[in-house]
Amino acid sequence: MKYRPSPSISALVVVSAAFFTDTILYYILVPLLPYYQRAYGLSQTDIGVLFGCYAASLLLGTIPIGKLGDMVGRRRMMLWGLVGLWGTTLLFAFGTSFSLLVFARVLQGLSATATWTSGMALVADHWPARHRGKAMSTCFAFANLGALVGPPFSGYISEYWGVRAPFIVAGGIALVDALLRVWLLQDKEKGVIEIVPLRRLLKNKTICLYVGVLGMGSGLWAILESVMPTDFDSRGWSQSVIGLCFAFAALAHTLTSPLAGAMADKFSRKNMVVAGLLLTTFLLPAPALVHGLAPTFALMIGLGLVATLVASPVSPAVTSAVDALGTGGGGYSSAFGLLNLSYAAGMMVGPLLGGVGVDAIGLKLSLAICGLGFGVYALVIRRLLPEEISDANPT
């Protein structure tokens, strides 16, 4: 019999590879936007539609796909996600019209929904509660790595080998991802699994509050990515320097995610989230208040660290809340569907708040008010979220 890793290690490897593939494919489009804009005569509104349709497909597809993952199994949904992934890659590589690009982006969002909801549920199935935080944060670290590598990889490859080259290479990465999914993926043998109605999850205070936390976390990056590049450009900084600002933040987030996940397994997730939200209150406006390159880099690294504190406890906390329902894991995919929905909402609302705020009251005051919102939600979490018993040391 051919050697296969344990089911828990297999789940970790497959989901980490899937998240890396998904995010690198998402981000390699960014440096190619000027080419598409020239090639197809796209307006700024068209570019907005191209990005917005991804988030829209996440919003529309998350709930039904999450419920389907609980019904048909994680493995089947992960394999179906491959179909969308390959379709996306081919359309981006060989599409010849703006409408095909939009269709590819919608397909990419649906594929990502299947991958992320079922992938995290798969990790929750195979990893015990006391180690889930570390396992899930490791998967997120690979997703962050894709976000870190994607833009410079795409820019370099396309400059020397043409605009199709990044997607062809991404197709090769997707092939490796496909082989891992086919070879290693297996659903966990279970007893009777209860299919949990969505309304039951929405009645759970812990789940709803943590869903809100993830929306705040994704909104944090969406705000920064939508308003700070213009401010950095006004200082005379080059595109590569602006890219480094965000690369340092992403790198800090990537490297600290597994450690924060392990901390979330041992210490109070509630306190970690509250600390991250409160620190965000003060750090979010800070890059607009300083103008030196070194302190700006330091602040962006700090924002990457607090983003880790905010996001890392969320997934293990939600799976623990689902476990407490006594459903045998039957609500995992639906619960991660809610998290996916919140993440997409943050992606959509963040740039809107940032852009409208900057136009109305200026960058500094707008970021200060947004930061205050994080502080208010920290107080909400502190007051309303029930006290937790550590999964690692139950009493």
N, C-alpha and C positions, 0 to 999 in steps of 0.2 A: 504494500500500500504506500502510495506516495506521501511524503511528509507534508503535513499542513499545520500551521500554527494553531494554538488554542483558539477557540471561538472568540474570546475576549480580545486577544491580540489581533486576530483577523479583522474584527469589527473596527478596532482602532486604526489599523493600517488602511483599510478600505475607505473609511470615512475621511481620514486625514488626506488621502490622495484625492478623493472626490472633491473635497472642499478646496484643495489647492488648485485642481484643474478648473473648477467652476470660477474661482475668483481671478485666476490668471486670464481666462477667456474674457471675463467681464472687463478687466482693466487694460487689455492690449488694444482695445478700441480707442482709448483716450488720445494717444499721440497721433492716431490716424485721422482724427476729425478734420483737420485742415485739408487733407487730401479729399475726403468725401465732400466737404463743403465746396471745393473747387470743381470736383468732377461732376457733381450733380446739381450745382448751383443752389446749395441749401442756404436758407436764411437762419438767423439765430433761433427763430421760432421752430424751424425744422429740427435743429440740433436738440432743442428742448424736448420736442416730441420724441426723438430717438432715445433720449435718456428716460423721459417720463414713462414711455410705454413699458419699459422693464419693470419699474415700480408698480405700474398699474396691473400688469399681469401677475405680479406677486400678490397684490391686494385681492384680486379677483379669484386667483387660483388656490390660495393658501388653505382656506377652510375646506372646500371639497376634496382637495388632494390630501390634506391631513387626515380627514375622516377615512378616505380610501386606503391610506396606509395602515390604519388600524384594522381595516376589514380584510385586505388581501395579503398583508404581510410586508415587512420592510424590504426583503430581498427583491420581490417583484417590482416594487415601486422604484428601487434604486436602478434596476435594469431598464425599466421604462424611461427613467431619467436619462439614460445613455442615448436613447433614440433622439430626444430633444437636443442633447449636447452635440451629437454628430450632425443633426440637421442645422443647428446654429452655426457650427464650424464651416460646413459646406456653403451655406448661404452667404456668410461673410466673405469667404474666400473667392467665390465665383458669382455672387450676385451682381446684377448689372443695373439696378434701379433703386431709388430711395424706398419704394414700397416693399421691396424684398428685404432691405435692411431693417425696416420697421418690423416686418414679419419675423425676421431672425431674432430681433431683440425680444419680441413677445414670446417666441419659442424658448429663448434663453431663460426668461423669467419663469416660465412654467417648468422647465427642466430643473432650474435651481430650487424651485419649491419642492419638487419631488425628492431631490437629493438632500436638501437640508432638513426637511421635516422627518423623513424616514431615516436619514443618516443619524441624526441625534437620538431618535427613538431606538435605533439599533444599538448605539453605545449604551443607552440606558438599560436595554434588555440584557446586555452581556456583562456589564460592570456593576458590582455591588455599590450600594449607596455610599459607603465610606470612601470609595475611590473615584466616584463619578466626576467630581469637580476637576481632578487632575486629568482624567481621560478626556473629558469634554474640552477643557482648556487647551489640551494638546492639539485637538482637531482644529480649534479656532486659531491656534498659532500657525498651522499650515495654511489656513485661509488667509491670515494676515501676510504670510510669506508670499502668497500669490499676488496679493495687492501691492506688496513691496517690489516684487520682481517684474510684474506685468508691464508697467509703462516703459521703464528703460529698456527692457528686452524687446518690446515691440518697436520702439523708436529706432534702436540700433539695427535690428534685423530688416526692417522695412527700408531703411536708408540705403542698405547695400544690396538687397535682393528683391525689393519691390513690396507693394502693399499686401499682396497675397501671402507672402512668406511667413509672417507671424501666425497666420491662421493655419497654414500647412504644418508648421512646427507644433502648434497647439493641437492639431489633429493627431500628431504622433504622441503627445502627452496623453490625449484622450484615449488613444489605443492602449497605452499602458494601464490607464485607469480602468478601461473596460476589461482587460485581462484579469486585473485584481478583483473586480466585482464578480466576474463569472467564476473565478477559481476559489476565492476565499469566502464569498458571502454565503451565509446560512442563517435562516431564522431560528430563534431559540425555541426549543420544545417547551410548550406550556400546557397548563391545564385549561380550564374554561376561562376565556377572556371576555370581559364585559365591554361592549361597545358603548362608550360614555357619551351621552348627549352633550352637545356643546354648551347648552344652557347650564348643565351641572358644573362644568369647568368655570363658567363665567360667574357662578354664584360663590366660588371659592375665593375668599379675600386674599389669601397668599398668592395664588396664581395671578389674579388680576393686578395686584400691586407690583409683582415682579415683571409682568408683561409691560406695565408702564415704565419700569426701570429701563428695559431694553430699548423702548422707544426713545427715552431720553438719551441713552447712549448713542444710538444711531443719529439722532438729531444733533448731538454735539459735533460729530464729524461733518455732517451735512452743512451745518452753519459755518464751520471753519473753512471748509473747502469752497463754499460759495462766496465768502466775503473777504477772506484774508489774501488770496492771490492778487487781487486788484490793489489792495493796500501795499503789499510787498512790492508790486511793480511800480507804484508811485514813489517808492523810496529809491528807485533806480536799480533794483536787484534784477539779475538775469533770470531767465526761465530755469536754468539749472540750479541756481541758488534757491529759488522758490520751491523747486522740486525737492531739494535737500531738506528744507524745513519740514515738509510733510513726510519725507522718508525717515527722518530721525524720530518723528512721532510714531510712525508705523512700526519702526524697528523696536522702539521701547515697548510698545504694546505687544509685539510678537514675542520678544524674549521673556517678558514677565508673565505672560498668560499661564503657562504650566505651573509656575510657582504660586501665582494667585489662586489657581484652581485647587492646588494642594492645600493652601491656607483655608480656602472655603470649605474643604472637607473636615478641617480640624477646629476651626474657630467659627464665630458667629457670622453667618452670611449677612444678616441684617446690619450688623455694625460695619462690615466692609463696605456695603452699598452706601450707607449713610455717610461714612467717611469720604468715599469717592465723590458723592454728590456735593457735599459741603466744600471739598477742595476745588471742584469744578466751578463753584460759585465765584471763587477768587481768581482762579487761573484763566477762565474763559476770556475775560476782558484784557488780560495782561499783555498778550502779544501786540495789541493795538496801542498800548501805553508806552512800550519801550521801542527804541529804534536801532539799537546796536545789533549786529549780526549774532554775536556769541550769546547775549542774553535771550534773543529770540529763539535760537536753537535750544537753549536750556529750557525755556518755557514750553516749547513744542514737545520736548521730551517729557516734561512734567505732565502735559496734557495726555500724552500716550500712556503714562503710568496711571493716572487717575481714571482713564477710560478702562484700563484693566480692572481696577478696583470696582468700577460700576458694573462691568459686563460679566466678569468671571463667575460670580456667585449665582447668576440668574438661572442658567440651565439646570445645574444640580438641585437648586432650591425648588424649581418647578417640578422636576421629576419626583422629588421627595413628597411634594404636595399631592401629586397624582398617586403615589404609592399609598399615601394616607387614606385615599378614597377606597382602597381595597378592591381595585379592579383588575389586579393581575397584570398591570402594565397596559391595559386596554385603552388608556387615554393618552399615551405618550405622543403619538403622531399628531393627534388633535391639539394637544397642549403646545407642541412645537410649532404647529400651524398658527396658533395665536401669537407666539413669539415672532414668527416670520412676518405676520401681519403687522405687528407693532414696529418691527424693524423697518418694513417698507413705509409705514406711515411716517416714521421719523425721517426717512430719506426724502420724503415728499414735502413735509411740513418745514423741516429745518431751513432749506434754502429760501423758502417763501418768507419765513419770519425774518431771516437774516437780510434778505434783499429789501423787503418792505421797510424794515427797521432802519437800515442804513440810509435809504432814500428819505425817510421821514425825519429822523432825529440824529443821524450821523453814526459812524462806526462805533466809537467808544461807548456812547450811551446805549446804543442798541445791544452791544455785547454785554454790557453791565446788567441790563434788564433781563436778557436771556440767562445770564449767570444767576441772577436772583431767582429765576424760575427753578433752577436746579436746587437752590437752597430751600425753597418752599417745599419741593417734592421730598427732600431729605427729611424735613420735619413731618411730612405726611407719613413717610415710611416709619420714622421713629415712633410715631404715635399709634398708627393703625396696624402695622405688621405684627403678628403674634410673636412672642418670644420663641426661639427655636431650641430644640435639643439636637446637639451635634450628631450627625450620622456616624461619625467615627467613634463617638463615646456615648452611646445611648444610655439613659438611666431609667 
